[in-house]
Amino acid sequence: MNRILLASAFLFATLSAASADELPSASPAARPAAKTPAVKLVEPHLHIARSNIAGHARIALTFDACMGQADERILSTLVRERIPATIFVTARWLKHNPAALAVFLQNPDLFELENHGENHIPAVDTPTLIYGIASAGSPQAVKQEVEGGAAAMTAAGIPAPHWFRGSTAKYDLSAIGEIRAMGYRIAGYSVNGDGGSLLGAVITEKRIASAKDGDVVISHINQPTHAAGEGVAKALVDLKAKGTEFVRLEDVEDMGDDRTTE
């Protein structure tokens, strides 16, 4: 009996091994995924020269016009209150907002228009995702994003830009060097006013109204249906009432880290 049991066990083990040899190996999805080396990204800061006058803070308002429509709540406040600002526009936004562009061009004392890229693609020369957006992925694609944005601006009658701010405001260090070699200063910021236009009106107003002497504020002027725009408009009035001096980036000296303005 023991011999029969041993023989059966041996036969079962042999068949099992043979069957296992015939089975396909584990699918790639079942295997541990190979880790892609992480891309080191930076989100540069930018400050402007302070006024150093008590009760007379100097700040630079910068607005991104990524895609979508113009936020008239913000634009009308800037014009009505005669508040200067630097506007970063993409080729995509320019194509769909001729009326807002006309307002910018009719008020050259208020608005400095700068380059936000051709298609709102992060200026990172290594493939990665940033907030779910695919990066340019190569030096050639970074160059196209920058130069394509500039070409659309000059074609629309805008003076050639000197500043660039990429989608997401994040870069890798090599892309920063490439953009600087094209002759651009890269616009970081020191106060995130509206959290990508996703914050509520109250918190947006508080963030922007808290800007201090020498700060550069980033907000968005392309999301007219978002609550943040209401907070932006209120904060501008609050700051003006406090005696804030508003300047454009072209008006003052600046200091950017990560070699973005050197």
Buried (B, 14 or more C-beta within 10 A) or exposed (E): EEEEEEEEEEEEEEEEEEEEEEEEEEEEEEEEEEEEEEBEBBBBBBBBBBBEEEEEBBBBBBBBBBBBBBBBBBBEBBBEBEBBBBBBBBBBBBEEBEEBBEBBBEBEEBBBBBBBBBBBBBBBBBEBEBEEBEBBBBBEBBBBBBBBBBBBBEEBEBEEBBBBBBBBBBBBEBBBEBBBEEEBBBBBBBBBBBBBBEBBBEBBBBBBBBBEBBBBBBBBBBBBEBBBBBBBBBBBBBBBEEEBBBBBBBBBEBBBBBEBBE
